[in-house]
């Protein structure tokens, strides 16, 4: 029972890793995108706000992508973690 429980918990921990890492990747995309937005701002100034708005749109897309991946990963991680714990408690109670 302990071996099977540990196997399920190990597989489930990957969801937690995805939930933690994906916002960091989104943040990295945000930082890189903001560097590009400031480069556009430095080259054309505020005379062409369309270029700046496009760059900021890319930044927001990177941030949102990280969150769109992280939020469901955390939801499923906690859902499966609780189901695994319930199954282990049930199996232990049936054996005793």
C-alpha angles and dihedrals in degrees: 000000000000091000093052091044091053091049091054092046091049093052091045092052089069088070089056091050090051090049092052099041101043096066088050090054089047089050091050089053089049093052093046090046092050089051087055092047091053090047089054090047090050093050102043102017118209091315091095108039091168092072091048092048091051091052092048089049089057090050092053091048090055092050094047092048092057091049094045088058098040100049098056090040091057092044092052092042092056093041093053093040090057092045091051091049091049091049092049092049091048093048092048092049091050092052094050 
